[in-house]
Amino acid sequence: MATPQSDTPLSPLRTVAVVGLGTMGTGIAEVLAAAGRDVIGIDVSEAQAAKCVAALEASTARCVGRGRLTEQQRAELLARVTTGTDLSAAADADLVIEVAPESYEIKQQIFRELDGVVRPETVLATGTNALSVTRLAADSAHPERVLGMHFFNPAPAMKLVEVVSSVLTAPAAVTAVTNLALDLGKEPVAVGDRPGFVADGLLFGYLNQAAAMYEARYASREDIDAAMRLGCGLPMGPLALLDLIGVDTARTVLDAMYAASRDRLHAPAPILKQLSEAGLTGRKAGRGFYTYEAPGSGTVVEDALTPREDGPSVEGRPVRSVGVAGSGAMASGIAEVFAKAGFEVVLAARSEEKAQAAKARVGKSLSRSVGKGRMTAEAAASTLDLIRATGTYDDFADVDLAVEAVAEDLEVKRQLFTTLDKVCKPGAVLATTTSSLPVVACARATSRPQDVIGMHFFNPAPAMKLVEVVRTVLTADDVHATVREVCAKIRKHAVDCGDRAGFIVNALLFPYLNNAVKMVQEHYATLDDIDAAMKLGGGYPMGPFELLDVVGLDVSLAIEKVLHREFRDPGLAPAPLLEHLVAAGCLGRKTGRGFREYARR
């Protein structure tokens, strides 16, 4: 949504009561007071109310220290906040926002008591992200004035506010709260009443799948988190984020989502229950998926699961020269990466002309780096000289590592690996960059499956730091060690995973994208609101529909089909809307139209 304009009507909600003064309630109180509202903070605990005041004093003091507030402004802000333990203090409020614990019993009791305290026109908002707003409203004496106002933590910093209407909510209440959110400098997104709403509805499904992936011992917690940070540009990995949110909180949200959807992807992973019941709820407990320096600390310390760098290791095979098969952007990018690291590169394609065009693409990329001051012209020239373009795979005869980056078609790749098996010398490592096909199928096309491994680069390869290293059940230990050593030399972060569809990144990313498409398909929210929600509420660099149009809807559909076929989970079935767009030739930016339309170049 657009930022508030000067002619945006001011919200009539001038005095606001906040019920529940934990971290979220305190943050909301600060946001309201900073925007000139009179705030009445209420909590059943006197100690918690006092803690809220202390937190506000500390937070505003930091703002003064950073030049964001003057001492006078700080004093005025703090004077606008009063706290207490009695709900009757909300009698004069225009709006009450409750952020009590996620319990119907607790929240319904608060709303019943408020019915006897506040004026009939006072708007009542719940901060829940897991419970039904409709159910809470139905139990109120005036259900038309009840809605959801879901802030994100930390409330002072996060821009998103989801304004949640039930079928009972009066439009005037929605308008008043939306205008208030704009007055607060927030970005309000209008959504309907379902567990998780937009941002958490998409986020928690993804977090749940990451927990299940870890529980299955498919990959380490460090590799899962690194893969999603480096492969998707996310600010935090999913397991670290679960620890920050609270494992128990995540379980509560997922329970509510599953109760509503019956989608197995929302059924809480058993490890969430095990950690919750053991009291290992994340940062607040000092231990969750990771171990922390102290309860409440964000500093991770080593524990029994921390990878050891000094353990016994298998020595890899020497790699001096690298063959790259393919002529597309990925092949060119991988060739550039290896040449920059000083490897001799043979760039082979189906014809000399295609190979030379691929090398020319590398030259253009290096020239751009020179223009941006990232390397000298001499370094660029010497890097390009390390690449020899050829129209025959026979020139792979002496390479130590062959990396294929041809079409994502199993038969094409199998034929290529049959050729590499004949051409490459004994002991050469053969790697596939596939993102969705079984690596072992490529391996079985050779007489040396022990030498075959997956080496999944991300596009654009020169910029993206991640490589998923995919072992099959047949891959030799020294081949795995070789690729790990090579990744270090080309300055890529390697993560280990097994040979199953999607590996780490795509197995977690594409179900999330598919669920976003389902939201639009069900008319729950708009493209723009979903993209805004995930960027502002989840810290994603791109919204799901922006990303789908960049990746290509046909590519996305193909990956989702592979995931559905492998895992047989109904929740992974591609959304019909995605299939319809692909059938219509609307493939994203490359065709000028996908979920959105683009200017043709």
N, C-alpha and C positions, 0 to 999 in steps of 0.2 A: 504494500500500500504506500501511497505517497506520504511524505512527511507533512505534518500539519501546516496549513497555510494561515495567513493572518486573519482571513475571514472565516476560519473554522469556528463555529459557535462554541463558546465556553460551556463546559459541563456544569449543570446546576449542582453537582455533587461537591459541595464545599467542605463539609465536615464528614470525615470517614472514620469509622471504628474498625480496628483490626483485631480479630479474636484469634488468639494463638500467637505467642511471641517467641517462637523458635527462630531458627535462622531465616526461614522464608518470611515469616511475619515481621521480623525486625527489618529485613530488607525492604519489604513493601512499605512499612511505616516510614522509612528513610526517604524512599522515592516520593511518597505523597507529601511529606513535610517539605522536601526540597522544591516541590512544585507549588508551594504556598497553601496546601491544605492543612486544616486543623485535624490532628490525628489523635484518636482515643485508643490507646493500646490496652487490650484486656487479656489476661491469662489467669488460669486457676491458681497458678503458683506465684507467690510474691517474689520468690527467688528468681524465677524466670523473667518476671516483669523488671526486676532490678538489673538482671543480666542484659535485657534489651536496652535499657537506658545506658548502661556502661558501654555496650557495643556501639550505640549511636554516638556517644561522646568520642569514642576512639576513632570511629570511621570519619566523623566530621573533622576531627583534629588532623587526620591524615590529609583530608582535602585542603585544609588550611595550609599545611606544610607543602603541599604540591601546587599551591597558588590557585586552586579551584574555588575556594571560598575565602572571604575575609573573616576576621574574627567577629565582626558585627553580624554578618550573614549567618555564621555558625550559631551565634547566640539566638538569633531570631528563629532559625530552623529548630533548634532544640526546644525553644519556648512553645513551639506549635505542637509538641508531643506531650501528652499526659498519659500516665499508665495507672492501671488498677487491676483488681481481681473480680469486680462485680459487673455482670452484664448490664445492670441497670444504667451504667455510665454511657451506654450506647443510645440512650433515649433521644438525644438531639441529633443523632447522626443522619445524614442524607443517604449514606451507603454504609453497609457493614460487609466486610470481607472476612470470611472465616478461613483460617488455615490451621485448623485443629488436626490431630492424627487421623489417618485414613480409616475411619470406622463409621459405618452407618449409624450405629448406636450413639456415638459421641456427637456426630454432626447433627443428627435429627434432634437430639436433646437441646443443642445450642439453638437450632432454628425454632423449636417450640418455645423456648424461653424468650427468644427475641420477638416472637409474635406478640407476647404480652408486654413488651418494653418499648419498641420503636413505633413511629407513626405509620399509618397505613400506606403512605406513599414512599416510605423508605425502601430502597433497593437492597436486597440481600444477595450477596455473591458468595459462592463457594470456590475455594482455591483447589479443589480436588482435581487430580488427573487420572483417577482410577475408578471412582464411584459414579453412579448414575445421577446426573443433575435432575433428571425427571423424577426419580424416586425421592430425592431430597425435597424437591418442590411440592410433590403430591402430598407430603406429610405436613406442609405448611398451611397456615390459615389463609395466606394470600399467594398461591402458587404462581400467579402472573408476575410477581415482582422478583422471583428467584431465578438466577442464572449462574453461569460459571464464569470466573475471571481467573484464568490460569496464567500466573506469572512463571518465569523460569529463573533458576538459581545460578548466580547471585542476582537478585532482582534489580539492584542499582545498575548493573552492567548489561544485563541481557535485554534486548530490545523487544522481543516478542511477547505479546499477550494474546492468548486465545480467548475470545469471547464466545461462550457456549450457551446456545439457546435450547430450551426444551420445547415441546409442542405447546406448553402452557405459558411460555414467557411472553409478556407484552412487548411489542416493538419499541415502545417508549423507553423501557428499561434497557433494552439493547443499545438504543441510540445514546442514552445518557452515559452508559459505561464505556461505549466506544469513544465518545468525545472525551471522556476522562482519560482514557488510555492515550489519546492523541495529545491532550494537555500535558501528560506526564512525559512526552517525548518518546512514547513507545509506538510499536507497529502492531495495531490490532488486526487479528485475523478472525473472521466470523466462521464458526463451525457448529455442527450439530452435536447432539448428545450421544457419544459412544465412548467406551473406555479407551483412554489414551489420547483421544481427540486426534489431531493430525500429527504433531511432532512426536509425542511419546508413542502414539499408535504405530508409527513407522520405526521409531528408534528402539523400542523395547523388543519388538520382534527380532530385529538384528542382533541386539545384545543377547537375547535368549539363544539364538543359533550359535553365537560365538561361545557361550558357556557350554552348550552341548558339544561343540567341536572340541573344546578343551577337555571336557569330561571323557570323550571318546579316545583321548590321547592321540588324536590325529596330528596335533602340533602343540608345541610348548606355549605357555601363556605369553612369553616374551616374543615369540615369532608371530603369534596371532596379532598381538598389539602392534608390533612393528610393521607387519604386512598392511594393516588397515591405515596406519598413519602414513606410511611411505607410498603405498599403492593408491590411496584415495585422497591423500592430503588432509586427513582428519586431525583435529587438534589432540585427540587422545585415542588410544586403542580401546576396544570394547570391554576388556576385562578390567583395565584400570578405571574406565568410566563406571562400570558396575560397582567397584569399590568406592568411588567418589559418591555416587548416588545413594548407595546403601544396598547391599544384597537383599536385605529383608524388604526394603521398599520396592525393589524391582520385582521380587516375587509377588508382592501384593498387587502391583499393577498388572502383571502377567496373568495372575489368577482371575482378575476382573475381565481382562481381555479375552481369555479363553472361555470364561462363562458366557460371554456374549457371542463370540464368533465360532466356538468349537473347532477352530483351526488348530491343527496339531502344532503348527509353528509357534503358537502362543502358549501352548502347555508348558509351564515352567520346567526347565531342565532340572532333573533330580538334584544336581549339585547345588542349585540355589536353595533348595529346602535343607540339604545337609549342612551347608555353611550357616544358614539362618538359625537352625535349631542348635547348632554348636556355639552360637554367639559370635561367629566370625563374619560380621556384617560389613566389613570393609574398613575404610579409613577411620571411621568413628570408633571402631573397636580395636584398632591397631593391627588388624589382620583380616583378610578376606581372601581374594585370589592371590594377593601379594601380602608381604609382611611389612609393617611400617615402624618407624622409629619409636612412635608412641601413639596412643589413641588420639585421633584428631590430626595427626601429622600427615603430610603428603610426601614425606621422604621415605622411599622404599629402601629396605635393608635386605641383606642377603639372608636366605633361609635354605632349607634342605633342597628346595626345588630350583634354586638359582643355578644356571649353567656354569660349569667350571671350565675355565680356559686352560688350566694346567694339567688336565687329565691326559691319559694315554691317547695318542692319535695315530691314525694310519697316514703314512706319507703318500702324497699324491704323485701323479706322473708328471714329468717335465713338460711344459707347454711353451713353445717358442713361436710357433706359427699357427694361425687360425683360419679355417675356411668358413665363409658365410655363404649359404645358399639362398638365393632369392633376389628379387629386384625391386621390391616395394619399399615403402617408408621404413618398415621395421628392419628389413635387411640392411638398408643404408645406415640406419641409426646404430645398429649393432656393430657394423663394420667400423663406423666412426669411433665408437666407444673403445673397441680393441686397439685401433690404430693410435688413438690418443694415449693409450697406456703403453705404447711401444711395441706391440705385437706386430709381426708381419701378417698381413691379411690377404687372403685370396677371396675375392668377391665374385662368385660364379652365378650365372643365370642361364636361361635356356638359349640365349643368343648373345653374341658379342655386343650387339647394339644395346640390348637391355642391361647388360652388365656395365657398359660405359655410362649409360644414363643414370644408373644407380650410383656409380662413383661420382658423376657430376653433381648429383644431389648432395653427396657428402661434401664436395667442394663448396657448394653454395652455403651449406650449414657452417662450415669452418670460416667462410668469409664473413658471415654474420657475426660469428664470435670475435673475429678480428675487429669488425666495425664497432662492437660493443666494448672493446678493450679487454676482452677475456683471454686473448692469446695474441701473440705477435704474428705478423705475416710470415716470418721465417718458420715459426713453430707450425703454423697451418700448412705451409708448403711441405715441410718434412713429414707431417702426419699423413697428408694425402699421398706422398710418395711411398708410404708403407702399404698402400692398398693397390693390389694388382687385379684389374678387372678381366674376366675371362668368360667365354661362352661355352666352356666345357667343364664338367665336374671331374674330368681326368686330372685337372690341375690340383685336385685335393690329395694327390698321391702322397705328398710329404707332410701334410698338416698334422699337428698333434691333437687338435680339437676341431671338429666340424660342427657348426651350428646351423640348423635349417630354419628359415623363416619364409617358407612358401605358403601357398593357400591353405586355409583351415579346412582341409578336406582329407579324410583319413586315407582314402585310396591314393591320392596324390602323394601324401607323406610316406606311405608304405612303399610306393614305387621308388621314391627318392632314397629311402633308407636301404632298399635293396641295391641301388646303384652305389651308395656310399660304402656299403659292405664290401663291394667288389673293388672299389677304387682306393679307399683309404688303407694306409699301412696297418699292420698288426699293432695293437696297443693304442691306436688313436681313439680318443673319446668322441662319441657321437651324441649330439644333443639336439633336442627338439624344443622349439619355442611355443608349442601349442598351449592354448589357454583353456581348452575344453575337451580335447580328445585324449584317449588313454595312451600314455607313454609306452606301456608294455606292448601295445599293438604295433607301434613303430619298432620296438626292440625285437619282436618276434619275426619281423620282416628281414632280419639279419641272421648271420650265423654266429654272432657274438653279442647276444642280448645283455651280457654282463657289462658291456662297454657303453650301453645306452642309458641316457638320463634326461630328465626334463630340465630346461633352463629358461624359465618363463620371464622374459623381459617385459617391461611396460612401456607404452608409447607416450611421448617420444623417448626412445632409449637413451639418448645423450643426457636428458634432463632428469628422468625418473631414476631414483636411487635403488629401487627394489628389484631383486631377482628371486623368484620362487624356485627353489632347487627341489626337483621332484624325483624321488627314488622309486623304482619299481621293486617288486620282490626279487628281481633277478639282478639288479644293479650291484656291481662290485664295490666294496668299501673304498678301494683306492680311487675309483672313478668319482665317487661322491666327494672324497677328500680333494681330488684334483679340481673339481668345479668350485668347491668352497674357496680354495686357494686362488683360483683365477678371479673369482668375484672380488676378493680382497684387492687383487692387483689392479682391477679396473674400477675400483672404488665404488662398488655396489654393495648394498646390504643384502646378504643372503639369508633367506628363511627356509627351513626344511619342512617338507610336507610329503605325504604319501600320494600315490597315483590314483586319485579319484576325481570325479568331475568337479570342475571349478577351483580345485586346489583350495587356497585360503581366501584370497580376495574375491574372486568371482562367486564362490559359493556363499559368501556373506553379502556381497553387494547386490547381486541380481534379484534375489528374493525381495530385498528392500525396494528395489526399483519396481518390481512387479506389483508389490502391494500398493505403491503410490499410484500406479495405473488403475488398480482396482478402485481406489478412493474416487478417482475422477469418473470412472465408469459407473460407479454407484451414485454419482452426483452428490457426494458427501462434501467435497470442497473443490475449488477451482485450481487450475494449473498454477496460477500466480500465487495463490494463498499457500499451496503446498510447498512450492519452491521457496517462498519467503519464510515459511515456518521452519524448514530444515536448515536454511542458512542462518536465520536469526536465533532459532531455538536449539539447533543441534551443532552449530559451528561448522556446517558443511561448506566447502568452498563453492560448490554448485548445487542448485536444487536438483531433484531427481529428473525433472523433465528437461532441464537444460542439459544434464549429463546424457540422458537417453538420446537426445537429438545430436549431440556431439559424437557419441559412440556409434550411432547408427541403429535404427530400430530393427533392421534385419539381423545385425550382429547380436543385438540384445535378445531377440526372439530365439535365435539359434542356440545361444548359451542357456537360456531358460528351458528350452526343450531338452537339452542335454541333462540339465540338473533334474528335471522332472522324470526323465527316463531312468536315470541312475538311482535316485533316491525313492521313487515311487510314492512321493507324498502329494496328496491332492492339493495341498496349499501351494505347491510349487508349479502347478499348471499355469502356463502363460495366460495372462488376462486376454479375453477375447478382443478387447479394444486394441491391444497391441497387434494381434494377428490381423485385424481388419485394416489397420493403417499400413502394415507391411504389404498386404494383398493389394492395396490401392496404390502402391508405389511411393507412399509417403515415408521415406526412410530417414528423415532428419535433415541436417544442414547440407549434406552432400547432394540431396535432390531439391533443396530449396523449401521443402515442407516436411514436417514431422508432426510433433505435437504443436509446434508453432510454425509460422511462415517466415522465410528469410529472403532477403534481397538477393537476387541472382547476380553473380559476378560476371 
